[in-house]
Amino acid sequence: MRRLHVLAVASEIFPLIKTGGLADVVGALPPGARARKHRDAHAHPRLSGGARRRSATPRVAHTFAQLHGGPARLLVARAAGLDLFVLDAPHLYARPGNIRTSAPTDNEWPDNGLRFAALAAAAAAIARGAVAGYAPDIVHAHDWQAGLVPALLHYRRSAAAGHDHARCTTCRSRASFRATSWRGSDCRPTSYTLDGVEYHGTIGYLKAGLALADRITTVSPTYAAEIRTPEDGMGLDGLLRKRAQRADRHTQRHRRQRCGIRRPMPTSPARFDAQAPLAPRREQGEPAGAVRTRRRSAATVLGVVSRLTSQKGMDLLLDALPAITAAGVQLALIGSGDKPLESRFACGRQRVIRGASASIIGYDESVAHLVQGGADALLVPSRFEPCGLTQLCALRYGAIPIVARVGGLADTVIDANEMALAAGAGTGIQFAPVTRGNLELAIGRAVALRRD
């Protein structure tokens, strides 16, 4: 097998920058590549705070006199076992908050279009030879934040570079950033067509990647099928069906096709804390002794580690809380997201289920692992889910995953119905359609399984 050099382009990568599962997966891919004798390098932005400190001893590999409003540098570094190309552009990235949103309001940065166009421009420059001695065989653009990379490489081929790159786009969201015009995207005006980057009168970053990559992947087979339907394609289903129909045809040099590849199983600590589900109460200042006395051996502890959004089904969980706690289920939740849902969970803990729940609004990696390690069941009631990591963590930790039958959740959990239990094949509980009533029934099934 020939050794391949892969340039992965992403807005986040664990443990340097993380807002969600994208960072976990991007950070987990290098060991798999090394096991197959391939070599991964990663291009990502340099943020203020921890991400800047953890990129150890960088050296300047390339400079940009102007990159969307100011000078910028490409730094080469190695940190956390990762080979990195770090885009240092303080005028775009040195801000409070995370890669996409501001602090403390958690609103999207209004110039995100320019910020991610700059990341794409830097990655395309690397692929075209801006860093001496480096020429990737494959450029892998992760999600819409890197969606312009295949477009820039397609429309700005450099004969002088003497290198033809395979371009891969991985889609794990249904969002498509829309810029106000092509001028801020680094794309040429000739690219602004239906077959190019145009998307309902603006620039579609995800659409650009899907239209102009040599290969399209998603993170689960079921999600790959779902996004080719009008219901779940967010206006891109026609494009995806068109690209899927070309799976057996060769264009230019590389085969164009799309597929769904499930995420790898995550790692976990070797020991589990039986009191872990109620760790959030300790974080809220309650004595450890008081927490222990509240853990009833007969109670099923339901863990939730999630963004608090309607896409994740958190509004349904709130509506179902009275019925859930009436069934003797205790809830341990950690997450953040939409402010109205955050407020409702905070109020719900005080009024509806006092003494039967614990919640942290925010995110802490260590506490999240404690919840996963100590819960009897982990709940993922998403309305759509490209793949999801929580249910995989549940399987690793030995908790029962309770999931909606969508996307990668349907692919990674085998419903423990009577036939599956008889065959010893059931691994969790699925429910569909995604409604409050079906959610309550699924949790009831989990309670019954635990009591058996």
C-alpha positions as CSV (number, residue, x, y, z in Angstrom):
1,M,0.0,0.0,0.0
2,R,1.4,3.4,-1.0
3,R,1.8,5.8,1.8
4,L,-0.6,8.7,1.4
5,H,-0.3,12.3,2.8
6,V,-3.7,13.6,3.9
7,L,-4.3,17.3,4.7
8,A,-7.4,17.5,7.0
9,V,-9.1,20.9,7.2
10,A,-11.4,21.5,10.1
11,S,-12.5,24.4,12.4
12,E,-11.8,22.3,15.5
13,I,-9.7,19.4,16.7
14,F,-9.6,17.7,20.1
15,P,-7.9,18.4,22.4
16,L,-6.9,21.8,21.0
17,I,-10.3,23.3,20.0
18,K,-13.6,21.7,20.8
19,T,-17.3,22.7,20.6
20,G,-18.8,19.3,19.7
21,G,-18.3,15.8,18.2
22,L,-16.6,17.2,15.1
23,A,-13.5,17.9,17.2
24,D,-13.5,14.4,18.7
25,V,-13.7,12.7,15.3
26,V,-11.1,14.9,13.6
27,G,-8.7,14.3,16.6
28,A,-9.4,10.5,16.5
29,L,-8.6,10.0,12.8
30,P,-4.7,10.4,12.9
31,P,-4.1,7.1,14.9
32,G,-6.2,5.2,12.3
33,A,-4.2,6.8,9.5
34,R,-0.9,6.0,11.1
35,A,-2.0,2.4,11.6
36,R,-2.3,2.2,7.8
37,K,1.0,3.8,7.3
38,H,-0.6,7.1,6.1
39,R,0.3,10.5,7.3
40,D,-2.2,13.1,8.5
41,A,-1.6,16.8,8.9
42,H,-4.3,19.2,10.1
43,A,-5.1,22.8,9.3
44,H,-7.1,24.7,11.8
45,P,-7.4,28.3,13.2
46,R,-5.4,29.6,16.1
47,L,-7.7,30.9,18.8
48,S,-6.9,32.9,21.9
49,G,-6.5,31.1,25.1
50,G,-5.9,27.3,25.4
51,A,-5.5,26.5,21.8
52,R,-2.7,29.1,21.4
53,R,-0.9,27.7,24.4
54,R,-1.1,24.1,23.4
55,S,0.4,24.5,20.0
56,A,4.0,23.9,21.1
57,T,7.0,25.6,19.5
58,P,5.5,26.7,16.2
59,R,7.6,27.9,13.3
60,V,6.4,30.3,10.6
61,A,6.0,28.4,7.3
62,H,4.2,31.0,5.2
63,T,2.9,34.6,5.5
64,F,-0.1,36.3,4.0
65,A,0.2,40.1,3.6
66,Q,-3.6,40.4,3.6
67,L,-6.1,37.7,4.4
68,H,-9.6,39.1,4.8
69,G,-8.8,42.2,6.6
70,G,-5.3,41.8,8.0
71,P,-2.0,39.9,7.8
72,A,-1.8,36.3,8.8
73,R,0.8,33.5,9.2
74,L,0.8,29.8,8.7
75,L,2.5,28.1,11.6
76,V,3.8,24.5,11.6
77,A,3.7,22.8,15.0
78,R,3.3,19.5,16.7
79,A,1.0,19.2,19.8
80,A,-0.9,16.4,21.4
81,G,0.6,13.9,19.0
82,L,-0.8,15.9,16.0
83,D,1.0,17.4,13.0
84,L,-0.5,20.9,12.6
85,F,-0.8,23.7,10.2
86,V,-2.1,26.6,12.3
87,L,-3.6,29.7,10.8
88,D,-2.6,32.6,13.0
89,A,-4.8,35.5,12.0
90,P,-5.5,37.5,15.2
91,H,-7.9,39.9,13.4
92,L,-10.2,36.9,12.7
93,Y,-9.7,34.5,15.6
94,A,-8.2,36.2,18.7
95,R,-11.6,36.7,20.4
96,P,-13.4,35.6,23.5
97,G,-15.7,32.6,23.0
98,N,-15.3,29.6,20.8
99,I,-14.6,29.1,17.1
100,R,-18.1,29.9,16.0
101,T,-19.8,32.0,18.8
102,S,-19.0,34.9,21.1
103,A,-18.9,35.0,24.8
104,P,-20.9,35.4,26.9
105,T,-23.9,35.8,24.5
106,D,-23.1,32.6,22.5
107,N,-24.2,34.3,19.3
108,E,-22.7,33.4,15.9
109,W,-19.9,35.8,14.9
110,P,-21.3,38.1,12.2
111,D,-18.2,37.6,10.1
112,N,-18.0,33.8,10.2
113,G,-18.2,33.8,6.5
114,L,-14.9,35.6,6.2
115,R,-13.3,33.6,9.1
116,F,-14.0,30.3,7.5
117,A,-13.2,31.5,4.0
118,A,-9.8,32.5,5.3
119,L,-9.3,29.0,6.7
120,A,-10.2,27.5,3.3
121,A,-7.9,29.9,1.5
122,A,-5.0,29.0,3.8
123,A,-5.7,25.3,3.3
124,A,-5.8,25.7,-0.5
125,A,-2.5,27.5,-0.3
126,I,-0.9,24.6,1.6
127,A,-2.3,22.2,-1.0
128,R,-0.8,24.2,-3.8
129,G,2.7,24.3,-2.4
130,A,2.8,27.3,0.0
131,V,4.8,25.2,2.5
132,A,8.1,24.1,1.1
133,G,8.5,20.3,0.9
134,Y,4.8,19.5,1.6
135,A,2.4,18.2,-1.0
136,P,-0.7,16.3,0.1
137,D,-2.3,13.5,-1.9
138,I,-5.7,14.1,-0.4
139,V,-7.3,17.2,0.9
140,H,-10.1,16.3,3.4
141,A,-12.6,19.1,4.1
142,H,-14.6,18.5,7.3
143,D,-18.1,19.9,7.2
144,W,-19.4,23.3,6.0
145,Q,-16.6,25.3,7.8
146,A,-14.1,23.9,5.3
147,G,-16.6,23.5,2.4
148,L,-14.9,26.2,0.2
149,V,-11.6,24.2,0.1
150,P,-12.7,21.8,-2.8
151,A,-14.1,24.8,-4.7
152,L,-10.8,26.8,-4.4
153,L,-8.8,23.9,-5.5
154,H,-11.2,23.2,-8.4
155,Y,-11.3,26.7,-9.8
156,R,-7.7,27.6,-9.1
157,R,-5.7,24.6,-10.4
158,S,-2.0,25.4,-10.5
159,A,-0.1,23.7,-13.2
160,A,3.1,24.9,-11.7
161,A,2.4,22.9,-8.5
162,G,2.6,19.7,-10.6
163,H,0.2,18.0,-8.2
164,D,-3.4,16.9,-8.6
165,H,-5.2,16.5,-5.3
166,A,-8.0,14.2,-4.5
167,R,-10.7,16.3,-2.8
168,C,-12.9,14.8,-0.1
169,T,-15.8,16.5,1.7
170,T,-17.3,14.9,4.8
171,C,-20.8,16.2,5.6
172,R,-21.9,15.8,9.2
173,S,-24.4,18.7,9.5
174,R,-27.5,20.0,7.6
175,A,-26.4,23.6,7.9
176,S,-25.0,25.6,5.0
177,F,-23.4,29.0,5.8
178,R,-24.5,31.6,3.3
179,A,-22.3,34.6,2.6
180,T,-23.7,37.9,1.3
181,S,-21.7,37.7,-1.9
182,W,-19.0,35.8,-3.7
183,R,-16.5,38.7,-3.1
184,G,-15.6,37.5,0.4
185,S,-15.2,33.8,-0.4
186,D,-12.0,33.8,-2.5
187,C,-13.9,32.1,-5.3
188,R,-13.8,33.5,-8.8
189,P,-17.0,35.1,-10.2
190,T,-17.1,32.2,-12.8
191,S,-17.7,29.8,-9.9
192,Y,-21.0,31.5,-9.0
193,T,-23.2,29.2,-10.9
194,L,-25.8,26.5,-10.1
195,D,-23.2,23.8,-10.6
196,G,-20.6,25.8,-8.6
197,V,-20.9,27.6,-5.3
198,E,-24.2,29.5,-5.8
199,Y,-26.9,28.6,-3.3
200,H,-30.3,30.4,-3.4
201,G,-28.6,33.7,-4.4
202,T,-25.7,33.5,-2.0
203,I,-22.6,31.4,-1.4
204,G,-23.3,27.9,0.0
205,Y,-20.2,26.7,1.8
206,L,-21.4,23.2,2.3
207,K,-22.9,23.1,-1.1
208,A,-19.6,24.1,-2.6
209,G,-17.9,21.2,-1.0
210,L,-20.6,18.7,-2.0
211,A,-20.6,19.9,-5.6
212,L,-16.9,20.1,-6.2
213,A,-15.3,17.3,-4.1
214,D,-14.1,14.1,-5.8
215,R,-15.6,12.1,-3.0
216,I,-18.3,12.8,-0.5
217,T,-18.6,10.9,2.8
218,T,-20.9,11.1,5.8
219,V,-20.6,9.6,9.2
220,S,-23.3,6.9,8.9
221,P,-25.0,5.0,6.1
222,T,-28.6,5.9,7.3
223,Y,-27.7,9.6,7.3
224,A,-26.3,9.3,3.9
225,A,-29.7,8.1,2.7
226,E,-31.7,10.6,4.8
227,I,-30.0,13.7,3.3
228,R,-30.9,12.6,-0.2
229,T,-34.6,13.1,0.7
230,P,-36.5,16.4,0.5
231,E,-37.5,16.1,4.2
232,D,-33.9,15.9,5.4
233,G,-31.8,17.4,2.6
234,M,-32.2,21.1,3.5
235,G,-32.4,22.0,-0.1
236,L,-29.3,20.0,-1.1
237,D,-31.1,16.6,-1.7
238,G,-31.2,17.1,-5.5
239,L,-27.5,17.8,-5.6
240,L,-26.8,14.8,-3.4
241,R,-29.0,12.5,-5.5
242,K,-27.2,13.7,-8.6
243,R,-23.8,13.0,-7.2
244,A,-24.9,9.6,-5.8
245,Q,-26.0,8.6,-9.3
246,R,-22.5,9.2,-10.6
247,A,-20.9,6.7,-8.1
248,D,-19.9,4.3,-10.9
249,R,-18.6,6.9,-13.3
250,H,-15.1,8.3,-13.5
251,T,-14.7,12.0,-14.1
252,Q,-11.2,13.5,-14.4
253,R,-8.9,11.4,-12.4
254,H,-10.8,10.2,-9.4
255,R,-14.0,8.3,-8.8
256,R,-16.8,10.5,-7.6
257,Q,-19.1,8.8,-5.1
258,R,-20.6,9.3,-1.7
259,C,-20.9,6.9,1.2
260,G,-21.6,6.8,5.0
261,I,-18.8,5.7,7.3
262,R,-19.6,5.2,10.9
263,R,-17.5,6.9,13.5
264,P,-15.0,4.8,15.4
265,M,-15.8,3.6,18.9
266,P,-14.5,6.2,21.5
267,T,-12.1,5.3,24.3
268,S,-13.1,5.5,27.9
269,P,-11.6,5.4,31.4
270,A,-10.9,2.0,32.8
271,R,-12.8,2.6,36.1
272,F,-16.3,3.8,36.6
273,D,-17.6,5.8,39.6
274,A,-20.9,4.5,40.9
275,Q,-21.8,8.0,42.2
276,A,-20.9,9.6,38.9
277,P,-24.5,10.2,37.7
278,L,-24.9,12.7,40.5
279,A,-21.6,14.5,40.0
280,P,-23.4,17.6,38.8
281,R,-24.9,18.1,42.3
282,R,-21.4,18.2,43.8
283,E,-20.5,20.8,41.2
284,Q,-23.5,22.8,42.4
285,G,-22.0,22.8,45.9
286,E,-24.0,20.0,47.6
287,P,-22.1,17.8,50.1
288,A,-20.9,14.5,48.7
289,G,-22.6,12.7,51.6
290,A,-26.0,14.2,50.8
291,V,-25.6,13.2,47.2
292,R,-24.8,9.6,48.1
293,T,-27.8,9.3,50.4
294,R,-30.1,10.4,47.5
295,R,-28.9,7.6,45.2
296,R,-31.6,5.0,45.6
297,S,-30.6,1.6,44.5
298,A,-33.9,1.0,42.9
299,A,-33.8,4.2,40.8
300,T,-32.7,4.2,37.2
301,V,-30.3,7.0,36.6
302,L,-30.7,8.6,33.1
303,G,-27.7,10.5,31.8
304,V,-27.8,13.2,29.2
305,V,-24.7,14.8,27.7
306,S,-25.9,17.0,24.9
307,R,-26.2,20.4,23.3
308,L,-29.5,21.8,24.6
309,T,-31.3,22.3,21.2
310,S,-34.5,21.2,19.7
311,Q,-32.5,19.2,17.1
312,K,-31.2,17.1,20.0
313,G,-34.8,16.6,21.2
314,M,-34.2,18.4,24.5
315,D,-37.6,20.2,24.4
316,L,-39.2,16.7,24.3
317,L,-37.2,15.7,27.3
318,L,-38.3,18.8,29.2
319,D,-42.0,18.0,28.4
320,A,-41.5,14.4,29.5
321,L,-39.8,15.2,32.8
322,P,-42.8,14.9,35.1
323,A,-43.7,11.4,33.7
324,I,-40.1,10.3,33.8
325,T,-39.5,11.3,37.5
326,A,-42.9,9.8,38.4
327,A,-41.5,6.5,37.2
328,G,-38.7,6.8,39.7
329,V,-36.0,7.8,37.2
330,Q,-33.3,10.2,38.3
331,L,-31.8,12.6,35.7
332,A,-28.1,13.7,35.4
333,L,-27.6,16.3,32.6
334,I,-24.7,18.3,31.4
335,G,-25.0,20.6,28.4
336,S,-25.5,24.1,27.0
337,G,-27.2,25.6,23.9
338,D,-30.3,27.5,23.3
339,K,-30.9,30.0,26.1
340,P,-34.6,29.3,26.5
341,L,-33.9,25.6,26.9
342,E,-31.1,26.3,29.4
343,S,-33.6,28.4,31.5
344,R,-36.3,25.8,31.3
345,F,-33.9,23.1,32.5
346,A,-32.7,25.3,35.4
347,C,-36.3,26.1,36.4
348,G,-37.3,22.5,35.9
349,R,-34.7,21.3,38.3
350,Q,-36.0,23.6,41.0
351,R,-39.7,23.2,40.5
352,V,-40.7,20.0,38.7
353,I,-38.1,17.4,39.8
354,R,-36.4,18.8,42.9
355,G,-34.4,16.1,44.5
356,A,-34.5,13.8,41.5
357,S,-32.3,15.6,39.1
358,A,-28.9,17.2,38.7
359,S,-27.9,19.5,35.9
360,I,-25.0,21.6,34.8
361,I,-25.5,24.3,32.2
362,G,-22.2,24.4,30.4
363,Y,-19.7,21.7,29.5
364,D,-16.9,20.0,31.3
365,E,-15.1,17.0,29.7
366,S,-14.3,15.3,32.9
367,V,-17.8,15.6,34.4
368,A,-19.3,14.4,31.0
369,H,-17.2,11.2,31.3
370,L,-18.4,10.8,34.9
371,V,-22.0,11.0,33.8
372,Q,-21.4,8.5,31.0
373,G,-19.5,6.2,33.3
374,G,-22.1,6.1,36.1
375,A,-25.5,6.3,34.4
376,D,-27.7,3.3,33.9
377,A,-28.9,4.6,30.6
378,L,-27.8,7.4,28.2
379,L,-30.5,9.3,26.3
380,V,-30.1,10.6,22.7
381,P,-33.6,11.7,21.5
382,S,-32.3,13.6,18.4
383,R,-34.7,14.6,15.6
384,F,-31.8,14.1,13.2
385,E,-28.3,12.9,13.9
386,P,-25.5,12.3,11.4
387,C,-23.9,9.8,13.7
388,G,-23.6,10.8,17.3
389,L,-21.0,9.9,19.9
390,T,-23.0,9.6,23.1
391,Q,-24.6,6.3,22.2
392,L,-21.2,4.9,21.3
393,C,-19.9,6.1,24.7
394,A,-22.9,4.3,26.3
395,L,-21.9,1.0,24.6
396,R,-18.3,1.4,25.7
397,Y,-19.3,2.2,29.3
398,G,-22.0,-0.4,29.6
399,A,-25.0,1.9,29.9
400,I,-28.2,1.3,27.9
401,P,-28.4,3.7,25.0
402,I,-31.9,5.1,24.4
403,V,-32.0,6.6,20.9
404,A,-34.3,8.0,18.3
405,R,-34.3,5.8,15.1
406,V,-32.6,8.3,12.9
407,G,-29.2,8.7,11.1
408,G,-26.2,7.1,12.8
409,L,-28.2,6.3,15.9
410,A,-30.2,3.7,13.9
411,D,-26.9,2.3,12.5
412,T,-25.1,1.9,15.8
413,V,-27.8,0.6,18.2
414,I,-29.7,-2.7,17.8
415,D,-33.1,-2.4,19.4
416,A,-33.6,-4.8,22.3
417,N,-36.9,-6.2,21.2
418,E,-38.0,-9.7,22.1
419,M,-36.4,-11.3,19.1
420,A,-33.1,-9.4,19.5
421,L,-33.1,-10.3,23.2
422,A,-33.7,-14.0,22.5
423,A,-30.8,-13.9,20.0
424,G,-28.6,-12.0,22.4
425,A,-28.2,-9.3,19.8
426,G,-29.9,-6.3,21.4
427,T,-27.7,-3.4,22.5
428,G,-30.1,-0.6,23.3
429,I,-33.5,0.9,22.8
430,Q,-34.7,2.7,19.7
431,F,-37.9,4.7,19.3
432,A,-39.7,6.4,16.3
433,P,-41.2,8.7,15.4
434,V,-39.6,11.2,17.7
435,T,-42.4,12.3,20.0
436,R,-42.8,12.9,23.7
437,G,-45.0,9.8,24.0
438,N,-42.6,7.5,22.3
439,L,-39.7,9.0,24.3
440,E,-41.5,8.2,27.6
441,L,-42.3,4.6,26.4
442,A,-38.6,4.1,25.5
443,I,-37.5,5.2,28.9
444,G,-40.1,2.9,30.5
445,R,-38.6,0.0,28.5
446,A,-35.1,0.8,29.8
447,V,-36.4,0.9,33.4
448,A,-38.1,-2.5,32.9
449,L,-34.9,-4.0,31.4
450,R,-32.8,-2.8,34.3
451,R,-35.3,-4.3,36.8
452,D,-35.1,-7.7,35.0
